Amino acid sequence: MRRVKIGAATLPGFTNSIPLAPEEIISNLNDYPLQAATAAYAFSLVEVYGNDVANLFKPGSVRPLGSWHTDIKFDLDSRDTAQSLRAAAAFAKLFDGDPADIKPASVIRLVAMRRARNDYVHRKDTGIAFDRFLVYCLAVVCQIHFLKASDQSALKVYPWEAFDEKWRGQASHY
């Protein structure tokens, strides 16, 4: 491995063992953590959505390079009522919402998403199951939407498994 010198510090650089030429990259495609990278991207979309909604209802409430979920702690113990109430209040705060309207599952999902995303980005843990992660992302987006939606029927989930025998029993409920 090459070492890259930046100022007085010497940092590890790229390895020379992975060919990056266009004609050779395809053979390394299976080594790329597609599910984890896609989950991290999906989490970023949830962050941006939440930041945008928060800024609609409380302009300037999200600091530059900050996020609406910053006050929800990673070490949340969902069995602890006081912690759960604080987390629900933090979830609702920047949307100018009522903490009583926050479903405990939404907070638990958000914490799980943050942990998984940070484990991938900061610790190279690629063990994210994207299908479940995406369900969590959509559930958190729905929670934000319904927290502030004036028309509760504006966002509908089609119960596709109930109308076609081909799909019956295929739905995953989290």
C-alpha positions as CSV (number, residue, x, y, z in Angstrom):
1,M,0.0,0.0,0.0
2,R,1.2,3.5,-0.9
3,R,1.3,6.1,1.8
4,V,0.2,9.6,1.0
5,K,1.9,12.5,2.7
6,I,-0.4,15.4,3.6
7,G,1.4,18.2,5.4
8,A,3.2,16.6,8.4
9,A,0.8,13.6,8.5
10,T,1.3,10.4,6.5
11,L,-1.9,8.6,5.6
12,P,-2.5,5.3,4.0
13,G,-3.4,5.7,0.3
14,F,-5.1,3.4,-2.2
15,T,-3.9,-0.1,-2.6
16,N,-2.3,-0.9,-6.0
17,S,-3.8,-4.4,-5.9
18,I,-7.3,-3.4,-7.2
19,P,-7.3,-2.5,-10.9
20,L,-9.5,0.5,-11.6
21,A,-9.1,0.6,-15.4
22,P,-12.5,0.5,-17.2
23,E,-11.8,-2.8,-18.9
24,E,-10.9,-4.5,-15.6
25,I,-13.5,-2.9,-13.1
26,I,-16.3,-5.3,-14.1
27,S,-14.5,-8.3,-12.7
28,N,-14.4,-6.5,-9.3
29,L,-18.1,-5.4,-9.3
30,N,-19.1,-8.2,-6.9
31,D,-16.7,-6.8,-4.3
32,Y,-18.6,-3.5,-4.2
33,P,-21.1,-3.4,-1.3
34,L,-24.1,-2.5,-3.4
35,Q,-26.7,-3.1,-0.7
36,A,-24.9,-1.1,2.0
37,A,-24.0,1.7,-0.4
38,T,-27.6,1.9,-1.6
39,A,-28.9,1.9,1.9
40,A,-26.5,4.7,2.9
41,Y,-27.8,6.7,-0.1
42,A,-31.5,5.9,0.8
43,F,-30.7,7.2,4.4
44,S,-29.3,10.4,2.9
45,L,-32.6,10.9,1.0
46,V,-34.6,10.4,4.2
47,E,-32.3,13.0,5.9
48,V,-32.8,15.5,3.0
49,Y,-36.5,14.9,3.0
50,G,-36.7,15.4,6.8
51,N,-34.5,18.5,6.6
52,D,-36.7,20.0,3.9
53,V,-39.9,19.4,5.8
54,A,-38.4,20.7,9.0
55,N,-37.4,23.9,7.2
56,L,-40.9,24.3,5.8
57,F,-42.4,24.4,9.2
58,K,-39.6,25.9,11.2
59,P,-37.4,27.8,8.8
60,G,-33.7,27.7,9.8
61,S,-34.3,25.0,12.4
62,V,-31.8,22.6,10.8
63,R,-28.2,23.9,11.0
64,P,-26.1,23.8,7.8
65,L,-24.6,20.3,7.5
66,G,-26.9,19.3,10.3
67,S,-29.9,17.0,10.3
68,W,-33.4,16.9,11.8
69,H,-32.6,13.7,13.8
70,T,-29.5,14.8,15.5
71,D,-31.1,14.9,19.0
72,I,-32.2,11.3,18.8
73,K,-29.6,9.3,20.6
74,F,-27.9,6.1,19.2
75,D,-28.0,4.4,22.5
76,L,-31.8,4.5,22.8
77,D,-33.2,1.8,25.0
78,S,-36.8,1.5,23.7
79,R,-37.9,-0.3,26.9
80,D,-37.1,2.8,28.9
81,T,-40.3,5.0,28.8
82,A,-38.4,8.2,29.7
83,Q,-35.9,7.7,26.9
84,S,-38.7,6.8,24.4
85,L,-40.6,9.9,25.3
86,R,-37.5,12.1,24.9
87,A,-36.8,10.5,21.5
88,A,-40.4,11.1,20.3
89,A,-40.1,14.7,21.4
90,A,-36.8,15.1,19.5
91,F,-38.4,13.4,16.5
92,A,-41.3,15.8,16.5
93,K,-39.4,19.0,17.6
94,L,-38.1,20.3,14.3
95,F,-41.3,19.5,12.5
96,D,-43.3,21.5,15.1
97,G,-45.2,18.3,15.7
98,D,-46.9,16.7,18.6
99,P,-44.6,14.0,20.2
100,A,-47.7,12.0,21.0
101,D,-48.2,11.5,17.3
102,I,-44.8,9.8,16.9
103,K,-45.1,6.0,16.8
104,P,-42.5,4.3,18.9
105,A,-41.7,2.0,15.9
106,S,-40.7,5.1,13.9
107,V,-38.1,6.1,16.5
108,I,-36.8,2.5,16.8
109,R,-36.5,2.3,13.0
110,L,-34.7,5.7,12.7
111,V,-32.2,4.6,15.3
112,A,-31.6,1.3,13.6
113,M,-31.1,3.1,10.3
114,R,-28.7,5.6,11.7
115,R,-26.7,2.8,13.4
116,A,-26.5,0.7,10.2
117,R,-25.6,3.6,8.0
118,N,-22.9,4.8,10.4
119,D,-21.5,1.3,10.8
120,Y,-21.2,1.1,7.0
121,V,-19.7,4.5,6.5
122,H,-17.4,4.7,9.5
123,R,-16.6,1.0,10.2
124,K,-17.0,-0.6,6.7
125,D,-19.7,-2.9,8.0
126,T,-21.5,-4.1,4.8
127,G,-24.0,-6.3,6.5
128,I,-27.1,-4.2,5.7
129,A,-30.1,-6.0,4.3
130,F,-31.4,-3.4,1.9
131,D,-34.9,-4.7,1.6
132,R,-35.6,-4.2,5.3
133,F,-33.6,-0.9,5.4
134,L,-35.8,0.4,2.6
135,V,-39.0,-0.5,4.5
136,Y,-37.6,1.4,7.5
137,C,-36.8,4.4,5.3
138,L,-40.3,4.5,3.8
139,A,-41.9,4.1,7.3
140,V,-39.9,7.1,8.6
141,V,-40.9,9.2,5.6
142,C,-44.5,8.3,6.2
143,Q,-44.2,9.2,9.8
144,I,-42.9,12.6,8.9
145,H,-45.6,13.0,6.2
146,F,-48.4,12.1,8.5
147,L,-47.1,14.3,11.3
148,K,-47.7,17.3,9.2
149,A,-50.2,16.2,6.6
150,S,-53.6,18.1,6.7
151,D,-55.2,15.3,4.6
152,Q,-54.5,12.0,6.2
153,S,-55.7,10.2,3.1
154,A,-53.2,11.9,0.8
155,L,-50.6,9.1,1.0
156,K,-52.0,5.6,0.5
157,V,-50.4,2.3,0.6
158,Y,-52.0,-0.1,-1.9
159,P,-52.6,-3.5,-0.2
160,W,-51.5,-5.4,-3.3
161,E,-51.3,-8.7,-1.5
162,A,-55.0,-8.6,-0.7
163,F,-56.2,-8.3,-4.3
164,D,-54.1,-10.9,-6.2
165,E,-53.8,-14.5,-5.1
166,K,-50.3,-14.6,-6.8
167,W,-49.0,-12.3,-4.1
168,R,-50.9,-13.5,-1.0
169,G,-48.6,-14.2,1.9
170,Q,-45.7,-12.4,0.3
171,A,-45.9,-9.1,2.2
172,S,-43.4,-8.4,5.0
173,H,-44.8,-6.5,7.9
174,Y,-42.3,-4.7,10.2
